[in-house]
Amino acid sequence: MRTHEELMEIALSNPAVRAEYERIEREEMPALDAILRARKEAKMTQEDIAKKMGVSAPVVSRLENALVTGKHSPSIATLRKYATAMGKRLEVRFV
């Protein structure tokens, strides 16, 4: 059985996979990091956020995962509800 590191090396040897991996690292991980940092600072679990948003915990999990996968990207309205559930406000910047 191969290790995670070996599998990563094999996968990243494909130029298309490497390009997508680097794009995710550059564009999407900072957004996920910001969301997870905000949730940690608010001392809230996905279930806590879900209750305040009026949804189930798996919905919050999918929202957080969507930022990494790029599938079904959350709307600004959904991100605003997420922020409000933590007592924060959403701010979008173009840098």
N, CA and C of each residue as an Amber inpcrd file, in Angstrom:
protein
   285
   0.8480000  -1.1720000   0.0000000   0.0000000   0.0000000   0.0000000
   0.8980000   1.2420000   0.0000000   0.5140000   2.2270000  -0.7990000
   1.3080000   3.4650000  -0.9030000   0.9080000   4.4540000   0.1890000
   1.8560000   5.2890000   0.5470000   1.5890000   6.3170000   1.5400000
   0.8850000   7.5020000   0.8730000   0.3550000   8.3750000   1.6860000
  -0.2820000   9.5890000   1.1800000   0.7140000  10.4050000   0.3720000
   1.9190000  10.5230000   0.8860000   2.9530000  11.3020000   0.2000000
   3.2740000  10.7160000  -1.1740000   3.3450000   9.3920000  -1.2520000
   3.6240000   8.7420000  -2.5360000   2.4880000   8.9800000  -3.5280000
   1.2590000   8.8730000  -3.0460000   0.1000000   9.1110000  -3.9160000
   0.0580000  10.5640000  -4.3870000   0.3830000  11.4970000  -3.5040000
   0.4280000  12.9130000  -3.8900000   1.4840000  13.1430000  -4.9560000
   2.6410000  12.5390000  -4.7780000   3.7250000  12.6950000  -5.7550000
   3.2920000  12.1770000  -7.1280000   2.6340000  11.0410000  -7.1350000
   2.1550000  10.4670000  -8.3990000   1.1120000  11.3900000  -9.0280000
   0.1340000  11.8090000  -8.2240000  -0.9380000  12.6650000  -8.7490000
  -0.3900000  13.9800000  -9.2760000   0.5170000  14.5960000  -8.5250000
   1.0300000  15.9080000  -8.9090000   2.0320000  15.8470000 -10.0590000
   2.4120000  14.6510000 -10.4540000   3.2790000  14.5320000 -11.6300000
   2.4810000  14.7770000 -12.9170000   1.1580000  14.7240000 -12.8270000
   0.2830000  15.0520000 -13.9580000   0.1330000  16.5740000 -13.9970000
   0.5330000  17.2340000 -15.0800000   0.4790000  18.7010000 -15.1400000
  -0.9250000  19.2810000 -14.9140000  -1.9540000  18.6180000 -15.4000000
  -3.3170000  19.1230000 -15.2140000  -3.7230000  19.0480000 -13.7480000
  -3.3810000  17.9560000 -13.0870000  -3.6850000  17.7970000 -11.6610000
  -2.9110000  18.8270000 -10.8550000  -1.6210000  19.0060000 -11.1950000
  -0.8010000  19.9890000 -10.4750000  -1.3700000  21.4040000 -10.6260000
  -1.7980000  21.7560000 -11.8320000  -2.3390000  23.0970000 -12.0730000
  -3.6060000  23.3150000 -11.2460000  -4.4820000  22.3300000 -11.2030000
  -5.7130000  22.4670000 -10.4180000  -5.4070000  22.5220000  -8.9310000
  -4.4890000  21.7100000  -8.4690000  -4.0780000  21.7190000  -7.0680000
  -3.5340000  23.0930000  -6.6730000  -2.6960000  23.6520000  -7.5190000
  -2.1210000  24.9640000  -7.2340000  -3.1850000  26.0580000  -7.2770000
  -4.1650000  25.9400000  -8.1990000  -5.2570000  26.9080000  -8.2550000
  -6.0780000  26.8740000  -6.9700000  -6.3880000  25.6800000  -6.5030000
  -7.1640000  25.5400000  -5.2650000  -6.3890000  26.1390000  -4.0980000
  -5.1170000  25.8130000  -4.0150000  -4.2760000  26.3510000  -2.9390000
  -4.2560000  27.8790000  -2.9600000  -4.1890000  28.4460000  -4.1550000
  -4.0590000  29.8980000  -4.3130000  -5.3980000  30.6120000  -4.1430000
  -6.4730000  30.0630000  -4.7280000  -7.7390000  30.7860000  -4.7970000
  -8.7670000  30.3870000  -3.7530000  -8.8510000  29.1110000  -3.4160000
  -9.9610000  28.6580000  -2.6010000  -9.6010000  28.3590000  -1.1540000
  -8.3950000  27.9090000  -0.9030000  -8.0290000  27.5910000   0.4720000
  -8.0560000  28.8120000   1.3910000  -7.6560000  29.9950000   0.9270000
  -7.7580000  31.1500000   1.8230000  -9.1990000  31.4190000   2.2770000
 -10.1760000  31.2110000   1.3920000 -11.5760000  31.4140000   1.7750000
 -11.9920000  30.3870000   2.8150000 -11.6350000  29.1280000   2.5970000
 -11.9690000  28.0960000   3.5770000 -11.2620000  28.3760000   4.8980000
  -9.9920000  28.7510000   4.8370000  -9.2510000  29.0760000   6.0660000
  -9.9480000  30.1930000   6.8360000 -10.4230000  31.2120000   6.1350000
 -11.0960000  32.3370000   6.7920000 -12.3820000  31.8810000   7.4620000
 -13.1440000  31.0400000   6.7720000 -14.4000000  30.5440000   7.3420000
 -14.1320000  29.6760000   8.5710000 -13.1940000  28.7560000   8.4560000
 -12.8990000  27.8790000   9.5920000 -12.3070000  28.6510000  10.7620000
 -11.4800000  29.6560000  10.4660000 -10.9070000  30.4940000  11.5290000
 -12.0230000  31.2680000  12.2480000 -12.9630000  31.8010000  11.4740000
 -14.0780000  32.5470000  12.0720000 -14.9280000  31.6330000  12.9500000
 -15.1780000  30.4030000  12.4740000 -15.9860000  29.4670000  13.2670000
 -15.2530000  29.0970000  14.5490000 -13.9420000  28.8950000  14.4500000
 -13.1460000  28.5640000  15.6390000 -13.1470000  29.7270000  16.6220000
 -12.9670000  30.9470000  16.1170000 -12.9760000  32.1330000  16.9810000
 -14.3260000  32.2960000  17.6710000 -15.3990000  31.9180000  16.9770000
 -16.7430000  32.0030000  17.5490000 -17.0250000  30.8350000  18.4950000
 -16.0780000  29.8830000  18.5610000 -16.2120000  28.6880000  19.4010000
 -17.5010000  27.9400000  19.0890000 -17.7420000  27.7500000  17.7800000
 -18.9580000  27.0890000  17.3300000 -18.6250000  25.8650000  16.4850000
 -19.4700000  24.8530000  16.5920000 -19.3520000  23.6640000  15.7550000
 -20.2030000  23.8530000  14.5060000 -20.0570000  22.9340000  13.5630000
 -20.9240000  22.9700000  12.3810000 -22.3850000  22.8580000  12.8120000
 -22.6470000  22.0380000  13.8110000 -24.0240000  21.8800000  14.2980000
 -24.5520000  23.1880000  14.9040000 -23.7090000  23.8930000  15.6450000
 -24.1150000  25.1950000  16.2120000 -24.4980000  26.1620000  15.0970000
 -23.6410000  26.2290000  14.0760000 -23.9040000  27.1260000  12.9460000
 -25.2000000  26.7200000  12.2610000 -25.3550000  25.4150000  12.0340000
 -26.5450000  24.9070000  11.3500000 -27.8270000  25.3140000  12.0770000
 -27.8430000  25.1700000  13.3940000 -29.0350000  25.5430000  14.1630000
 -29.3730000  27.0140000  13.9690000 -28.3600000  27.8580000  14.0240000
 -28.6040000  29.3000000  13.8620000 -29.0350000  29.6460000  12.4460000
 -28.5640000  28.8500000  11.4630000 -28.9530000  29.0960000  10.0750000
 -30.3020000  28.4690000   9.7350000 -30.7670000  27.5660000  10.5990000
 -32.0190000  26.8720000  10.3310000 -31.8650000  25.7460000   9.3180000
 -30.6870000  25.1190000   9.3100000 -30.4080000  24.0090000   8.3940000
 -29.8090000  22.8660000   9.2000000 -29.5130000  21.7520000   8.5280000
 -28.8880000  20.6200000   9.2060000 -27.3600000  20.7550000   9.1600000
 -26.6950000  20.0520000  10.0680000 -25.2310000  20.0930000  10.1210000
 -24.5880000  19.6470000   8.7990000 -25.1310000  18.6200000   8.1130000
 -24.5270000  18.2520000   6.8310000 -24.5530000  19.3880000   5.7990000
 -25.5380000  20.2730000   5.8870000 -25.5930000  21.4170000   4.9690000
 -24.3850000  22.3210000   5.2160000 -24.0600000  22.5490000   6.4600000
 -22.9070000  23.3920000   6.7970000 -21.6170000  22.6960000   6.3630000
 -21.5420000  21.3970000   6.5690000 -20.3750000  20.6420000   6.1260000
 -20.2030000  20.7630000   4.6200000 -21.2900000  20.6180000   3.8650000
 -21.2120000  20.7440000   2.4090000 -20.8050000  22.1530000   2.0070000
 -21.3020000  23.1530000   2.7240000 -20.9390000  24.5440000   2.4260000
 -19.4310000  24.7210000   2.5780000 -18.8850000  24.2380000   3.6800000
 -17.4530000  24.3670000   3.9160000 -16.6530000  23.5670000   2.8870000
 -17.1060000  22.3710000   2.5670000 -16.4050000  21.5400000   1.5850000
 -16.5010000  22.1080000   0.1810000 -17.5780000  22.8180000  -0.1240000
 -17.7640000  23.3880000  -1.4610000 -16.6460000  24.3680000  -1.8050000
 -16.1020000  25.0140000  -0.8010000 -15.0270000  25.9710000  -1.0570000
 -13.7480000  25.2890000  -1.5230000 -13.5810000  24.0360000  -1.1410000
 -12.4000000  23.2960000  -1.5580000 -12.6340000  22.6200000  -2.9040000
 -13.8000000  22.0200000  -3.0540000 -14.0590000  21.2400000  -4.2660000
 -14.4520000  22.0980000  -5.4480000 -15.0070000  23.2900000  -5.1870000
 -15.4860000  24.1350000  -6.2700000 -16.8430000  23.7000000  -6.7950000
 -17.4010000  22.6490000  -6.2050000 -18.7180000  22.1700000  -6.6140000
 -19.7790000  22.9390000  -5.8390000 -20.7990000  23.3570000  -6.5250000
 -21.9280000  24.0270000  -5.8780000 -21.4620000  25.1550000  -4.9630000
 -20.7220000  26.0660000  -5.5090000 -20.2090000  27.1790000  -4.7090000
 -21.3480000  27.8860000  -4.0020000 -21.1610000  28.1880000  -2.7200000
 -22.2290000  28.8440000  -1.9730000 -22.4780000  30.2540000  -2.4860000
 -23.7250000  30.6680000  -2.4020000 -24.0790000  32.0210000  -2.8200000
 -23.6320000  33.0230000  -1.7610000 -23.6150000  34.2710000  -2.1490000
 -23.2980000  35.3410000  -1.1940000 -24.3340000  35.3330000  -0.0680000
 -25.6030000  35.1040000  -0.4170000 -26.6630000  35.0660000   0.5990000
 -26.4050000  33.9570000   1.6190000 -25.9630000  32.7980000   1.1560000
 -25.6750000  31.6900000   2.0730000 -24.4800000  32.0210000   2.9530000
 -23.4340000  32.5840000   2.3640000 -22.2700000  32.9700000   3.1570000
 -22.6310000  34.0520000   4.1720000 -23.5340000  34.9460000   3.7850000
 -23.9850000  35.9830000   4.7140000 -24.7190000  35.3500000   5.9010000
 -25.5780000  34.3510000   5.6340000 -26.2810000  33.6500000   6.7230000
 -25.2950000  32.9350000   7.6300000 -24.2830000  32.3530000   7.0300000
 -23.2420000  31.6550000   7.7970000 -22.5410000  32.6500000   8.7240000
 -22.1530000  33.7920000   8.1800000 -21.4740000  34.8190000   8.9750000
 -22.3850000  35.3310000  10.0890000 -23.6290000  35.5910000   9.7600000
 -24.5930000  36.0950000  10.7500000 -24.7740000  35.0990000  11.8890000
 -24.7710000  33.8050000  11.5670000 -24.9240000  32.7680000  12.5900000
 -23.8020000  32.8270000  13.6220000 -22.6340000  33.3530000  13.2180000
 -21.4980000  33.4720000  14.1340000 -21.4180000  34.8520000  14.7670000
 -22.4010000  35.7070000  14.4570000 -22.3480000  37.0680000  14.9860000
 -21.3620000  37.9290000  14.2250000 -21.0810000  37.5620000  12.9920000
 -20.1480000  38.3150000  12.1590000 -20.8680000  38.8480000  10.9360000
 -20.1840000  39.6360000  10.1440000 -20.7540000  40.0870000   8.8840000
 -19.8200000  39.6700000   7.7600000 -20.4000000  39.4500000   6.5980000
 -19.6230000  39.0260000   5.4350000 -19.0580000  40.2480000   4.7470000
 -17.7900000  40.1700000   4.3790000 -17.1330000  41.2320000   3.6260000
 -16.3850000  40.5740000   2.4820000 -16.6810000  40.9880000   1.2670000
 -16.0230000  40.4340000   0.0810000 -15.0910000  41.5000000  -0.4700000
 -13.8690000  41.0990000  -0.7900000 -12.8850000  42.0560000  -1.3150000
 -12.2970000  41.5450000  -2.6060000 -11.9920000  42.4800000  -3.4700000
 -11.2220000  42.1870000  -4.6700000  -9.8720000  42.8500000  -4.4590000
  -8.8270000  42.0670000  -4.4850000  -7.4910000  42.5890000  -4.1990000
  -6.6440000  42.5230000  -5.4600000
